[in-house]
Amino acid sequence: MAEVPGPVAGFIVGEIRRARGAAGMTQEAFGKHAGFSASHVSAVESGTRALTVDFIRGADRAVRNGGLFERMAAELGTPSWFRPWLDAERGATQLRYFEPNLIPGLFQTEAYARAVLRLDPRLADSEVERRVAARIERQEILARETPPSVVVVTDESAIRRVGAGGEKMAGEQLLHLIGCAERPHISVHVVPADVGLHAGLSGPLSLAHMPDGSWLGHLESQLGGDVVNRPADLDTLFERWESVRTEALPRRQSLELIKEVADQWT
């Protein structure tokens, strides 16, 4: 069971305690609906037992708040530099992603996301699991009744990259990417290896078209990320985007290449 980091956990436990009190529920009654014993509830509320994602989900069930506490945990645990882009991603009508090294986060499976996040030795297992859950939650925008139009460009090296013993995971990830790419509102393109050097190799970029007609960009680095909204900077990002998009294979050929690679791992 993934534990929630301390500062976030303290705040959420307080909110759970207040919601339980507002509902007029004893710890025993709350625990019955949440799936935990009264002693477990008491220990979490007193801080002698760690808050877990399972407990948060149980609390959401107990007070019937539609998953509010779980959303709070995901939101509060999101790095501050990423929140503006996360808001833009949720509200966008169109999204554009270029990722030269990895499958973009919006299309990652749990196993693939977990493997990527574990590359950071500073992250505890509990933090890895929390970030995996948050990454998967982001993907809900793809299944909305009116989802954004999404165009993804990635490098062939990204779809062929697999760690030692990770063939099964890589195959499942590519099958998932294929499933996403076959949806009418999603288009995935691959820059083939024989293109060689191209402008996109300097790093990933993302673009979001907002309902008011404006665009926002996002650049991510080893230390964090920045939302881009200055017209001159956006012009540069669009030039880079058009450059990599032009180098990429058409949608159908890209899918054929991804399927060809997936066959090697499945």
MITORLO-157204 format. One record per residue: x, y, z of N, C-alpha, C in turn; residue number from 1. Coordinates in steps of 0.05 Angstrom, whole numbers, always signed. Layout:
# residues N
   n_east   n_north     n_up   ca_east   ca_north    ca_up   c_east   c_north     c_up   resi
        X         Y        Z         X          Y        Z        X         Y        Z    NUM
...
***
This chain:
# residues 266
   n_east   n_north     n_up   ca_east   ca_north    ca_up   c_east   c_north     c_up   resi
      +17       -24       +0        +0         +0       +0      +18       +25       +0      1
      +15       +42      -20       +31        +66      -22      +24       +86       -1      2
      +46       +96      +13       +42       +116      +34      +43      +144      +22      3
      +27      +162      +33       +27       +190      +24      +48      +205      +39      4
      +64      +222      +25       +85       +237      +38      +75      +254      +61      5
      +92      +258      +82       +85       +271     +107      +69      +297     +105      6
      +80      +318      +92       +66       +344      +92      +38      +342      +79      7
      +36      +328      +57       +10       +324      +44       -8      +307      +62      8
       +3      +286      +74       -13       +268      +90      -25      +283     +114      9
      -10      +300     +127       -20       +315     +150      -44      +331     +143     10
      -43      +345     +120       -65       +362     +112      -90      +345     +106     11
      -86      +323      +91      -109       +306      +83     -121      +292     +106     12
     -105      +283     +125      -116       +270     +149     -134      +290     +164     13
     -125      +315     +166      -142       +335     +179     -168      +339     +165     14
     -168      +339     +138      -192       +342     +123     -210      +318     +126     15
     -199      +294     +127      -215       +270     +131     -228      +271     +158     16
     -213      +278     +179      -224       +280     +206     -247      +300     +207     17
     -244      +323     +194      -265       +343     +194     -290      +333     +179     18
     -285      +319     +157      -308       +308     +141     -323      +287     +157     19
     -308      +270     +172      -320       +250     +188     -337      +263     +210     20
     -326      +284     +223      -341       +298     +244     -366      +311     +233     21
     -363      +324     +209      -386       +337     +197     -408      +318     +190     22
     -401      +293     +184      -421       +272     +177     -432      +259     +202     23
     -422      +266     +225      -432       +255     +250     -425      +226     +253     24
     -402      +218     +242      -394       +190     +243     -372      +185     +264     25
     -376      +165     +281      -355       +156     +299     -333      +143     +283     26
     -310      +139     +296      -288       +125     +282     -296       +97     +274     27
     -312       +84     +291      -321        +57     +285     -340       +57     +261     28
     -359       +76     +260      -378        +77     +237     -363       +85     +211     29
     -345      +103     +214      -329       +112     +191     -313       +88     +180     30
     -299       +74     +199      -283        +51     +191     -299       +29     +177     31
     -323       +25     +186      -340         +5     +174     -345       +11     +145     32
     -351       +36     +139      -356        +43     +111     -331       +46      +95     33
     -308       +52     +108      -283        +55      +94     -268       +29      +90     34
     -276        +9     +106      -262        -17     +103     -238       -20     +122     35
     -238        -5     +145      -217         -6     +164     -228        -8     +192     36
     -213       -19     +211      -222        -21     +238     -221        +7     +251     37
     -236       +10     +273      -237        +35     +288     -209       +42     +298     38
     -194       +21     +307      -167        +26     +317     -148       +36     +295     39
     -152       +26     +270      -136        +35     +247     -143       +65     +242     40
     -169       +71     +242      -177        +99     +237     -165      +117     +258     41
     -166      +109     +283      -155       +125     +305     -125      +129     +302     42
     -111      +108     +294       -82       +110     +291      -74      +129     +268     43
      -90      +128     +246       -84       +147     +224      -90      +175     +232     44
     -112      +180     +246      -119       +207     +254     -100      +218     +275     45
      -88      +201     +291       -69       +210     +312      -41      +212     +301     46
      -37      +203     +277       -10       +204     +265       +9      +182     +272     47
       -1      +161     +286       +17       +139     +293      +17      +117     +272     48
       +0      +120     +252        +0       +101     +229       +0      +117     +203     49
      +15      +108     +184       +17       +123     +159       -9      +124     +143     50
      -13      +146     +130       -36       +149     +112      -29      +136      +86     51
      -46      +118      +76       -41       +105      +51      -62      +112      +30     52
      -57      +107       +5       -76       +112      -16     -101       +95      -12     53
      -98       +71       -2      -122        +54       +3     -140       +66      +24     54
     -128       +78      +45      -144        +91      +66     -158      +115      +55     55
     -144      +131      +38      -157       +154      +26     -181      +146       +9     56
     -178      +125       -6      -200       +115      -23     -223      +106       -5     57
     -216       +93      +17      -237        +84      +36     -252      +108      +48     58
     -236      +129      +54      -249       +153      +65     -268      +166      +45     59
     -260      +166      +20      -277       +177       -1     -304      +161       -2     60
     -302      +135       +1      -326       +118       +1     -343      +124      +25     61
     -330      +127      +48      -345       +130      +73     -361      +156      +73     62
     -350      +178      +64      -364       +203      +64     -377      +210      +38     63
     -374      +192      +18      -387       +195       -8     -383      +222      -21     64
     -357      +228      -24      -351       +255      -35     -341      +253      -64     65
     -345      +231      -77      -337       +229     -105     -308      +228     -111     66
     -292      +218      -92      -263       +216      -96     -247      +241      -90     67
     -259      +260      -75      -245       +285      -70     -218      +282      -56     68
     -216      +265      -36      -191       +263      -21     -169      +251      -39     69
     -176      +232      -56      -156       +221      -74     -146      +242      -94     70
     -164      +258     -104      -156       +280     -122     -138      +300     -108     71
     -145      +306      -83      -129       +325      -67     -101      +314      -64     72
      -98      +288      -58       -72       +276      -54      -55      +279      -79     73
      -68      +273     -102       -53       +275     -127      -45      +304     -134     74
      -64      +323     -129       -59       +351     -136      -37      +363     -117     75
      -40      +358      -91       -21       +370      -72       +7      +358      -74     76
       +8      +333      -84       +34       +321      -87      +47      +327     -114     77
      +33      +342     -131       +45       +349     -157      +65      +372     -153     78
      +89      +370     -165      +108       +391     -163      +97      +418     -171     79
     +103      +439     -157       +91       +465     -162      +96      +475     -190     80
     +120      +468     -201      +126       +477     -228     +109      +464     -250     81
      +96      +441     -242       +81       +426     -262      +51      +433     -261     82
      +42      +445     -240       +13       +450     -237       +2      +469     -258     83
      +15      +491     -266        +4       +507     -288       +0      +492     -313     84
      +19      +474     -321       +15       +459     -345       -7      +438     -341     85
       -9      +426     -318       -30       +407     -313      -58      +420     -316     86
      -61      +444     -307       -86       +459     -310      -91      +464     -340     87
      -70      +472     -354       -73       +477     -383      -81      +451     -398     88
      -68      +429     -391       -74       +404     -403     -103      +396     -399     89
     -113      +400     -375      -141       +393     -369     -161      +410     -385     90
     -154      +435     -390      -173       +452     -403     -170      +456     -433     91
     -149      +444     -444      -143       +448     -472     -162      +435     -491     92
     -165      +447     -514      -181       +435     -536     -164      +420     -555     93
     -138      +427     -556      -118       +414     -573      -92      +411     -557     94
      -79      +388     -561       -53       +384     -548      -33      +374     -568     95
       -8      +383     -565       +13       +374     -583      +37      +367     -565     96
      +48      +343     -569       +71       +334     -553      +93      +324     -572     97
     +118      +332     -565      +141       +320     -578     +159      +309     -555     98
     +165      +284     -556      +182       +271     -536     +203      +253     -551     99
     +228      +261     -550      +248       +246     -565     +259      +221     -552    100
     +255      +219     -525      +268       +197     -511     +249      +176     -498    101
     +225      +184     -492      +207       +166     -478     +179      +168     -490    102
     +162      +148     -484      +134       +150     -491     +122      +173     -473    103
     +108      +192     -484       +97       +214     -468      +80      +204     -445    104
      +81      +219     -423       +67       +211     -398      +38      +206     -402    105
      +25      +221     -420        -4       +218     -424      -11      +191     -436    106
       +9      +177     -445        +4       +151     -459      +19      +128     -445    107
      +30      +133     -422       +45       +112     -408      +27       +92     -393    108
      +35       +67     -393       +22        +47     -376      +33       +51     -347    109
      +19       +38     -328       +29        +40     -300      +57       +28     -298    110
      +62        +5     -310       +88         -8     -308     +110        +9     -320    111
     +104       +21     -344      +124        +37     -357     +130       +62     -341    112
     +109       +75     -331      +112       +100     -315     +128       +93     -290    113
     +122       +71     -278      +137        +63     -253     +166       +58     -259    114
     +172       +45     -281      +200        +41     -289     +215       +67     -294    115
     +202       +86     -307      +214       +111     -313     +219      +127     -287    116
     +199      +128     -269      +202       +143     -245     +223      +131     -226    117
     +226      +105     -227      +246        +92     -210     +275       +98     -219    118
     +278      +111     -241      +304       +119     -250     +316      +141     -232    119
     +298      +155     -218      +307       +176     -199     +312      +163     -172    120
     +337      +160     -164      +343       +146     -139     +333      +161     -114    121
     +326      +186     -117      +317       +201      -93     +288      +195      -85    122
     +273      +183     -103      +245       +178      -98     +241      +152      -82    123
     +227      +154      -59      +220       +131      -44     +198      +116      -59    124
     +195       +90      -52      +174        +74      -66     +147       +87      -64    125
     +141       +98      -40      +114       +110      -36     +110      +134      -55    126
     +132      +150      -59      +130       +173      -76     +127      +164     -105    127
     +141      +143     -113      +139       +132     -140     +110      +124     -145    128
      +98      +109     -126       +71       +100     -130      +51      +123     -132    129
      +56      +144     -115       +38       +167     -116      +40      +181     -143    130
      +64      +183     -154       +68       +197     -180      +57      +180     -202    131
      +59      +153     -200       +47       +136     -220      +17      +140     -221    132
       +4      +141     -197       -25       +145     -196      -33      +172     -208    133
      -17      +192     -202       -23       +219     -213      -20      +219     -243    134
       +0      +205     -253        +4       +205     -282      -19      +190     -296    135
      -28      +168     -285       -50       +154     -296      -76      +171     -295    136
      -79      +186     -273      -103       +203     -271     -104      +224     -293    137
      -80      +234     -301       -79       +254     -322      -93      +244     -348    138
      -91      +218     -352      -100       +206     -377     -131      +206     -379    139
     -145      +213     -358      -174       +213     -359     -184      +233     -379    140
     -169      +253     -386      -178       +273     -406     -182      +260     -433    141
     -168      +238     -438      -170       +224     -464     -196      +209     -468    142
     -209      +204     -445      -234       +188     -446     -259      +205     -441    143
     -255      +232     -440      -278       +249     -436     -297      +248     -459    144
     -322      +257     -454      -342       +257     -475     -333      +274     -498    145
     -320      +297     -492      -309       +314     -513     -279      +317     -507    146
     -263      +298     -515      -234       +299     -509     -220      +319     -527    147
     -197      +328     -519      -181       +345     -536     -170      +330     -560    148
     -165      +344     -581      -150       +332     -604     -121      +331     -597    149
     -109      +308     -599       -81       +304     -590      -64      +294     -613    150
      -41      +307     -617       -21       +298     -637       +5      +294     -622    151
      +16      +271     -625       +41       +263     -612      +62      +257     -632    152
      +86      +267     -628      +109       +259     -644     +131      +249     -625    153
     +141      +225     -631      +163       +214     -615     +184      +203     -634    154
     +207      +198     -623      +229       +188     -639     +229      +157     -640    155
     +238      +146     -661      +239       +117     -663     +254      +104     -640    156
     +275      +118     -631      +291       +107     -609     +274      +104     -584    157
     +253      +121     -580      +236       +119     -556     +219       +93     -557    158
     +210       +86     -581      +193        +62     -582     +209       +36     -582    159
     +235       +38     -588      +252        +15     -588     +268       +12     -561    160
     +267       +32     -545      +283        +31     -520     +270       +13     -500    161
     +286        -6     -489      +276        -24     -469     +299       -32     -450    162
     +293       -33     -424      +313        -40     -405     +317       -70     -404    163
     +338       -78     -390      +344       -107     -387     +321      -121     -374    164
     +311      -142     -387      +289       -157     -375     +262      -143     -377    165
     +261      -121     -392      +236       -106     -394     +220      -110     -419    166
     +225      -132     -433      +213       -136     -459     +182      -137     -457    167
     +172      -152     -436      +143       -155     -433     +130      -127     -427    168
     +143      -112     -410      +133        -85     -404     +133       -67     -429    169
     +155       -69     -445      +157        -53     -469     +135       -60     -489    170
     +130       -86     -491      +109        -95     -510      +82       -86     -501    171
      +76       -87     -476       +50        -78     -466      +47       -48     -469    172
      +69       -33     -466       +68         -4     -470      +62        +3     -499    173
      +75       -11     -517       +70         -5     -545      +42       -13     -554    174
      +32       -35     -543        +4        -42     -550      -15       -21     -539    175
       -9       -11     -516       -26        +10     -505      -24       +35     -522    176
       +0       +42     -531        +3        +66     -548      -12       +62     -574    177
      -12       +38     -585       -26        +32     -610      -56       +36     -605    178
      -66       +25     -583       -95        +29     -576     -102       +58     -575    179
      -85       +74     -563       -90       +103     -561      -90      +115     -589    180
      -70      +108     -605       -67       +120     -631      -89      +113     -651    181
     -104       +92     -645      -126        +84     -662     -152       +99     -655    182
     -152      +115     -635      -175       +131     -628     -177      +155     -648    183
     -201      +163     -656      -203       +184     -677     -191      +211     -669    184
     -190      +217     -643      -180       +244     -635     -150      +244     -628    185
     -137      +221     -632      -108       +219     -626      -92      +211     -650    186
      -71      +225     -655       -53       +219     -678      -25      +216     -667    187
      -12      +193     -672       +15       +188     -663      +34      +186     -687    188
      +56      +200     -687       +75       +200     -709     +103      +194     -698    189
     +118      +179     -714      +145       +171     -706     +165      +183     -725    190
     +186      +196     -714      +209       +205     -730     +227      +181     -734    191
     +230      +171     -759      +247       +147     -763     +276      +151     -757    192
     +290      +130     -750      +318       +132     -742     +335      +142     -765    193
     +328      +136     -790      +345       +145     -812     +344      +175     -818    194
     +327      +189     -803      +327       +218     -806     +353      +230     -795    195
     +365      +217     -775      +389       +226     -763     +384      +250     -745    196
     +402      +270     -747      +399       +293     -730     +375      +310     -738    197
     +361      +320     -719      +338       +339     -725     +334      +358     -702    198
     +319      +379     -707      +316       +401     -688     +305      +392     -661    199
     +289      +371     -661      +275       +363     -636     +293      +350     -616    200
     +317      +342     -624      +335       +328     -606     +345      +345     -582    201
     +340      +371     -584      +348       +389     -562     +330      +386     -538    202
     +307      +372     -541      +290       +367     -517     +261      +366     -524    203
     +245      +355     -505      +216       +353     -509     +202      +380     -508    204
     +178      +381     -519      +162       +405     -517     +132      +397     -519    205
     +116      +414     -507       +87       +410     -507      +73      +436     -513    206
      +50      +434     -527       +34       +457     -533       +4      +452     -528    207
       -9      +472     -517       -38       +468     -511      -54      +492     -522    208
      -75      +486     -537       -93       +506     -548     -116      +509     -529    209
     -121      +533     -518      -141       +537     -498     -167      +546     -511    210
     -189      +543     -496      -216       +551     -507     -218      +580     -516    211
     -202      +598     -504      -203       +626     -513     -186      +631     -538    212
     -175      +610     -550      -159       +614     -574     -130      +618     -570    213
     -121      +621     -545       -93       +625     -539      -78      +598     -538    214
      -52      +599     -540       -35       +575     -537      -16      +579     -514    215
      -10      +556     -501       +10       +555     -480      +30      +533     -487    216
      +55      +538     -480       +75       +517     -485      +87      +508     -458    217
     +100      +485     -459      +113       +475     -435     +139      +462     -442    218
     +160      +468     -427      +187       +457     -431     +195      +444     -405    219
     +205      +420     -406      +214       +406     -383     +244      +400     -384    220
     +257      +402     -361      +286       +396     -359     +291      +378     -336    221
     +316      +373     -331      +324       +356     -308     +316      +368     -281    222
     +313      +394     -280      +308       +408     -255     +279      +417     -251    223
     +263      +414     -272      +235       +422     -270     +223      +429     -297    224
     +206      +449     -297      +193       +456     -322     +183      +485     -322    225
     +177      +495     -345      +167       +523     -348     +144      +524     -367    226
     +123      +539     -360      +101       +545     -379     +109      +569     -395    227
     +105      +567     -421      +114       +588     -440      +89      +601     -451    228
      +87      +628     -449       +64       +642     -460      +72      +668     -475    229
      +98      +675     -475      +107       +698     -490     +105      +692     -520    230
      +93      +710     -536       +90       +705     -565     +115      +697     -579    231
     +137      +710     -573      +162       +704     -587     +171      +675     -580    232
     +168      +667     -555      +176       +640     -547     +158      +619     -559    233
     +132      +626     -560      +113       +607     -573     +119      +604     -603    234
     +127      +626     -616      +135       +624     -644     +158      +604     -648    235
     +177      +606     -629      +200       +588     -631     +192      +559     -627    236
     +174      +554     -608      +164       +527     -603     +149      +516     -627    237
     +132      +533     -639      +117       +524     -662     +136      +518     -686    238
     +157      +533     -689      +177       +527     -710     +190      +500     -705    239
     +197      +494     -679      +209       +468     -673     +188      +446     -677    240
     +164      +451     -669      +143       +431     -672     +139      +424     -702    241
     +136      +444     -718      +132       +440     -747     +156      +425     -759    242
     +180      +431     -749      +204       +418     -759     +203      +388     -753    243
     +197      +380     -728      +197       +351     -722     +172      +338     -734    244
     +150      +352     -735      +126       +340     -747     +131      +334     -777    245
     +145      +351     -790      +151       +347     -818     +169      +323     -823    246
     +188      +318     -804      +206       +296     -806     +193      +269     -800    247
     +170      +270     -786      +157       +245     -777     +142      +231     -799    248
     +139      +205     -796      +123       +189     -814      +93      +196     -812    249
      +78      +192     -833       +49       +196     -832      +37      +177     -811    250
      +12      +182     -804        -1       +167     -782       -1      +137     -787    251
      -10      +129     -811       -12       +100     -817      +15       +87     -816    252
      +35       +99     -829       +61        +87     -829      +73       +86     -801    253
      +68      +106     -785       +77       +106     -757      +66       +83     -742    254
      +39       +78     -745       +27        +56     -731      +38       +29     -740    255
      +44       +27     -765       +56         +2     -775      +83        -3     -763    256
      +99       +19     -760      +125        +16     -748     +123        +8     -718    257
     +104       +21     -704      +101        +15     -676      +92       -15     -672    258
      +74       -24     -690       +65        -51     -688      +87       -71     -694    259
     +105       -63     -713      +127        -80     -720     +146       -83     -696    260
     +151       -61     -682      +168        -63     -658     +154       -78     -636    261
     +128       -73     -632      +113        -87     -611     +114      -117     -615    262
     +113      -126     -640      +114       -155     -646     +139      -168     -635    263
     +160      -153     -633      +186       -164     -623     +184      -170     -593    264
     +166      -156     -579      +166       -159     -550     +141      -174     -540    265
     +123      -181     -558       +98       -194     -549      +96      -222     -562    266
***
